[in-house]
Amino acid sequence: MRIKPSANALGYTSLALSLSFWILGPLSYMLHSPQMGLSFGQWSLMWAAIWLIALALAVAAAVRGSRRWAIAAFLPLANYFFVSYVLSV
């Protein structure tokens, strides 16, 4: 069965959104970029929303194409639970 190009695009976008936290987070601290006046709670909600979008994109990619994209749905969930655990400790 041939995978639709749109499924790959959705899947790779999901991966990019999931991994953006680990790239952009440290990069913003290294470069001392302004935080746009957002509080810690607002940043947390923003990243949770990004991970939710990444989860939805991974599920859509799994429905439209290869079922292997369902594995990509675990990345935003793992990010959320790992960061929640680290911040709660």
Contact map, one row per residue, 1 for C-alpha under 8 A:
11100000000000000000000000000000000000000000000000000000000000000000000000000000000000000
11110000000000000000000000000000000000000000000000000000000000001000000000000000000000000
11111011000000000000000000000000000000000000000000000000000000011100000000000000000000000
01111111000000000000000000000000000000000000000000000000000000011000000000000000000000000
00111111100000000000000000000000000000000000000000000000000000000000000000000000000000000
00011111110000000000000000000000000000000000000000000000000010010000000000000000000000000
00111111111000000000000000000000000000000000000000000000000111011100000000000000000000000
00111111111100000000000000000000000000000000000000000000000010001000000000000000000000000
00001111111110000000000000000000000000000000000000000000000010000000000000000000000000000
00000111111111000000000000000000000000000000000000000000110110000000000000000000000000000
00000011111111100000000000000000000000000000000000000000110011000000100100000000000000000
00000001111111110000000000000000000000000000000000000000000000000000000000000000000000000
00000000111111111000000000000000000000000000000000000100100000000000000000000000000000000
00000000011111111100000000000000000000000000000000001110110000000000000100000000000000000
00000000001111111110000000000000000000000000000000000100010000000000000100100000000000000
00000000000111111111000000000000000000000000000000000000000000000000000000000000000000000
00000000000011111111100000000000000000000000000001100100000000000000000000000000000000000
00000000000001111111100000000000000000000000000001100100000000000000000000110010000000000
00000000000000111111111000000000000000000000000000000000000000000000000000000000000000000
00000000000000011111111110000000000000000000000000000000000000000000000000000000000000000
00000000000000001111111110000000000000000000001000000000000000000000000000000000000000000
00000000000000000011111111000000000000000000000000000000000000000000000000000000000000000
00000000000000000011111111100000000000000000000000000000000000000000000000000000000000000
00000000000000000001111111110000000000000000000000000000000000000000000000000000000000000
00000000000000000001111111111000000000000000000000000000000000000000000000000000000000000
00000000000000000000011111111100000000000000000000000000000000000000000000000000000000000
00000000000000000000001111111110000000000000000000000000000000000000000000000000000000000
00000000000000000000000111111111110000000000000000000000000000000000000000000000000000000
00000000000000000000000011111111100000000000000000000000000000000000000000000000000000000
00000000000000000000000001111111100000000000000000000000000000000000000000000000000000000
00000000000000000000000000111111100000000000000000000000000000000000000000000000000000000
00000000000000000000000000011111110000000000000000000000000000000000000000000000000000000
00000000000000000000000000011111111000000000000000000000000000000000000000000000000000000
00000000000000000000000000010001111110000000000000000000000000000000000000000000000000000
00000000000000000000000000000000111111000000000000000000000000000000000000000000000000000
00000000000000000000000000000000011111000000000000000000000000000000000000000000000000000
00000000000000000000000000000000011111100000000000000000000000000000000000000000000000000
00000000000000000000000000000000001111110110000000000000000000000000000000000000000000000
00000000000000000000000000000000000011111110000000000000000000000000000000000000000000000
00000000000000000000000000000000000001111111000000000000000000000000000000000000000000000
00000000000000000000000000000000000000111111100000000000000000000000000000000000000000000
00000000000000000000000000000000000001111111110000000000000000000000000000000000000000000
00000000000000000000000000000000000001111111111000000000000000000000000000000000000000000
00000000000000000000000000000000000000011111111100000000000000000000000000000000000000000
00000000000000000000000000000000000000001111111110000000000000000000000000000000000000000
00000000000000000000000000000000000000000111111111000000000000000000000000000000000000000
00000000000000000000100000000000000000000011111111100000000000000000000000000000000000000
00000000000000000000000000000000000000000001111111110000000000000000000000000001000000000
00000000000000000000000000000000000000000000111111111000000000000000000000000000000000000
00000000000000001100000000000000000000000000011111111100000000000000000000000000000000000
00000000000000001100000000000000000000000000001111111110000000000000000000011011000000000
00000000000000000000000000000000000000000000000111111111000000000000000000010000000000000
00000000000001000000000000000000000000000000000011111111100000000000000000000000000000000
00000000000011101100000000000000000000000000000001111111110000000000000010010000000000000
00000000000001000000000000000000000000000000000000111111111000000000000111011000000000000
00000000000000000000000000000000000000000000000000011111111100000000000010000000000000000
00000000011011000000000000000000000000000000000000001111111110000000000000000000000000000
00000000011001100000000000000000000000000000000000000111111111000000110110000000000000000
00000000000000000000000000000000000000000000000000000011111111100000110010000000000000000
00000010010000000000000000000000000000000000000000000001111111110000000000000000000000000
00000111111000000000000000000000000000000000000000000000111111111100110000000000000000000
00000010001000000000000000000000000000000000000000000000011111111111110000000000000000000
00000000000000000000000000000000000000000000000000000000001111111110000000000000000000000
00110110000000000000000000000000000000000000000000000000000111111100000000000000000000000
01110011000000000000000000000000000000000000000000000000000011111110100000000000000000000
00100010000000000000000000000000000000000000000000000000000011111111100000000000000000000
00000000000000000000000000000000000000000000000000000000000001101111111000000000000000000
00000000000000000000000000000000000000000000000000000000000001000111111100000000000000000
00000000001000000000000000000000000000000000000000000000011011001111111110000000000000000
00000000000000000000000000000000000000000000000000000000011011000011111111000000000000000
00000000000000000000000000000000000000000000000000000000000000000011111111100000000000000
00000000001001100000000000000000000000000000000000000010010000000001111111110000000000000
00000000000000000000000000000000000000000000000000000111011000000000111111111000000000000
00000000000000000000000000000000000000000000000000000010000000000000011111111100000000000
00000000000000100100000000000000000000000000000000000000000000000000001111111110000000000
00000000000000000100000000000000000000000000000000110110000000000000000111111111000000000
00000000000000000000000000000000000000000000000000100010000000000000000011111111100000000
00000000000000000000000000000000000000000000000000000000000000000000000001111111110000000
00000000000000000100000000000000000000000000000000100000000000000000000000111111111000000
00000000000000000000000000000000000000000000000100100000000000000000000000011111111100000
00000000000000000000000000000000000000000000000000000000000000000000000000001111111110000
00000000000000000000000000000000000000000000000000000000000000000000000000000111111111000
00000000000000000000000000000000000000000000000000000000000000000000000000000011111111100
00000000000000000000000000000000000000000000000000000000000000000000000000000001111111110
00000000000000000000000000000000000000000000000000000000000000000000000000000000111111111
00000000000000000000000000000000000000000000000000000000000000000000000000000000011111111
00000000000000000000000000000000000000000000000000000000000000000000000000000000001111111
00000000000000000000000000000000000000000000000000000000000000000000000000000000000111111
00000000000000000000000000000000000000000000000000000000000000000000000000000000000011111
